[in-house]
Amino acid sequence: MSGTVGAIFNGALECGTAVGIAAVTSIETSVEATHGGPQEYAGRAAAFWFLFGITTLEFISVSIFYDRSTDHKPQPTHDKPMDLAQHSMPSKEKLDNIDVTLPELHKEAEEVDLSV
């Protein structure tokens, strides 16, 4: 699963980079065409302000839409190793429990009379 998520993330990153570079280059070229050519700084300044505006918009979006409802909940601690084979009831309690019966599958198998 993590490989699929990583592939999607990298694909989005590469596509976003290509679109972002194309947008910045287009803005820079169009401003330079109308304001003095490539020797002037107006095109690069316009591209910088475009990127600054996009970054500010992202910051504001994260500030608004970030879910803070789980920030105050205590986080799990990992100082005690957990036994993955741990049962829900210790085996001593299982042996002392008199209400434990055989599963129905075993009862039916014992009742079957097989003629030899």
MOUR-V479927 format. One record per backbone hydrogen bond with DSSP energy under -1.0 kcal/mol. NH is the residue of the N-H (numbers start at 0). CO is the residue of the C=O. E is the energy in kcal/mol with one decimal. If there is no record, write none. Layout:
nh=NH co=CO e=E
nh=NH co=CO e=E
This chain:
nh=4 co=0 e=-2.2
nh=5 co=1 e=-2.4
nh=6 co=2 e=-2.1
nh=7 co=3 e=-2.4
nh=8 co=4 e=-2.6
nh=9 co=5 e=-2.7
nh=10 co=6 e=-2.4
nh=11 co=7 e=-2.5
nh=12 co=8 e=-2.5
nh=13 co=9 e=-2.5
nh=14 co=10 e=-2.4
nh=15 co=11 e=-2.8
nh=16 co=12 e=-2.2
nh=17 co=13 e=-2.2
nh=18 co=14 e=-2.5
nh=19 co=15 e=-2.6
nh=20 co=16 e=-2.7
nh=21 co=17 e=-2.0
nh=22 co=18 e=-2.4
nh=23 co=19 e=-2.6
nh=24 co=20 e=-2.5
nh=25 co=21 e=-2.3
nh=26 co=22 e=-2.5
nh=27 co=23 e=-2.6
nh=28 co=24 e=-2.6
nh=29 co=25 e=-2.4
nh=30 co=26 e=-2.2
nh=31 co=27 e=-2.3
nh=32 co=28 e=-1.9
nh=34 co=30 e=-1.7
nh=36 co=31 e=-2.4
nh=39 co=36 e=-1.3
nh=44 co=40 e=-2.3
nh=45 co=41 e=-2.2
nh=46 co=42 e=-2.0
nh=47 co=43 e=-2.3
nh=48 co=44 e=-2.5
nh=49 co=45 e=-1.9
nh=50 co=46 e=-2.3
nh=51 co=47 e=-2.6
nh=52 co=48 e=-2.3
nh=53 co=49 e=-2.3
nh=54 co=50 e=-2.4
nh=55 co=51 e=-2.3
nh=56 co=52 e=-2.3
nh=57 co=53 e=-2.2
nh=58 co=54 e=-2.3
nh=59 co=55 e=-2.5
nh=60 co=56 e=-2.3
nh=61 co=57 e=-2.4
nh=62 co=58 e=-2.2
nh=63 co=59 e=-1.9
nh=64 co=60 e=-2.9
nh=65 co=61 e=-1.5
nh=70 co=67 e=-1.2
nh=85 co=82 e=-1.6
nh=93 co=89 e=-1.6
nh=94 co=90 e=-2.2
nh=95 co=91 e=-1.8
nh=106 co=102 e=-1.5
nh=107 co=103 e=-2.3
nh=108 co=104 e=-1.6
nh=109 co=105 e=-1.8
nh=110 co=106 e=-1.5
